[in-house]
Amino acid sequence: MIISTRSINLRRFHQFVTQSTNYHSIAPLNSSKNPNPLDLSNHKDWLSPTEAIKIFETLKDPNSTLDVLNQLSNRKDYKPNEALYTSVINNLSKAKNFDGIEQLMKRIKREKACRLSDSFFYNVIRVYGLNAGRINRVIETLFDMPSYSCWPTAKTFNFVMNLLVNTRNFDVIHEVYMSAGRLCVEIDVCCLNIMIKGLCKNGDVDAALKVFDEMPKQRCKPNVRTFSALMHGLCKFNRIDEAFSLLGKMEMEGIEPDPILINILISGLRKNGQVEASIELFDKMLLKGCEPVSSSYQEVLYALIDGRKYTEAMKLTRKMSSKKMVPSFNSYKLIISGLCEENRVGDVDLVLKQMNEDGFVPKLGMWKQMLECILSNKTIAHKLALKISGI
């Protein structure tokens, strides 16, 4: 039987990789103590790029990543590519060796061994932003991409913009936004939505409205997310009328409001004391076939409680339960409190049963209030006294 040289090489490589993954740590290259069991310098077989990547993917100790890369780079068959660099970066991220990633990025620029895609830099930026919390490195990496002969796509650019908004780094958002031209990024509606969200979060709603007004100049058409971000900002600062004027503009442009947008308006109306208007809007959306989300039901429930409409509130809690939505404990507490004030003992009993079905148990203060309500009702108190005397 004839066995090919390639089969022998693959078998040796399999044994080599299996051996390398059985060790939990790899000694530094210049260490004379505990000789390195994964000695690439003594590994005679030619390593293909795929086999080299496999070594990094099967390392049990990601802290050994740079040591292994140093050994690999001294071999004649060292031909790094994007997949190899990505594997090394992911290992360094697992080891929380973010300084090591910075060293690697300098090495990549120096080696110029392969072309890198936007996807590679997107991954690096995600690691810096989400895992390391190094916002400065996120921005520097974005700005440095052209020096690697790579330009960011709108996806990568918008990810950085959104990260800056979510981490409240408002002081640098404008600088990054203005860099779009030199980075050859075409501003899209997603980017402008992020800008609007950031300005509203920072309390500058008027500036957000200016961005909205200039969208046609950017050849961008607003979508439901654009309006949601603006309405959220306007409602936050009690500019309800302006928020509703935007709703009218949406309808004129043929943009259908989604449940999230409706929830923003309902919440804004209720918190602004316009209880009836929030309930009317909720009913209007139901008639239009726009099914509100759970939080919208909860907002309307609070609006009914604020308006002391306990019968309607009870009906809504039953409707929520039928839709597998659970009203908040606090809303049950407020309904029971209101019913007790009105001496509606029978309704208190119904709400208490439903509360139990939804997995809530009244606290001591609620039991006290319910007991006082029962005892204040002469008829029920008399029946209770008769039962007690008969025991």
Secondary structure, DSSP 8 states (H G I E B T S, - for coil): ----HHHHHHHHHHHHHHHHHT-S----TT--SS--SS-GGG--S---HHHHHHHHHT-S-GGGHHHHHHHHHTSTT----HHHHHHHHHHHHHTT-HHHHHHHHHHHHHH--S---HHHHHHHHHIIIIII--HHHHHHHHHHGGGGT----HHHHHHHHHHHHHTT-HHHHHHHHHTTTTTT----HHHHHHHHHHHHHTT-HHHHHHHHHTGGGGT----HHHHHHHHHHHHHTT-HHHHHHHHHHHHHTT----HHHHHHHHHHHHHTT-HHHHHHHHHHHHHTT----HHHHHHHHHHHHHTT-HHHHHHHHHHHHHTT----HHHHHHHHHHHHHTT-HHHHHHHHHHHHHTT----HHHHHHHHHHHHHSHHHHHHHHHHHHH-
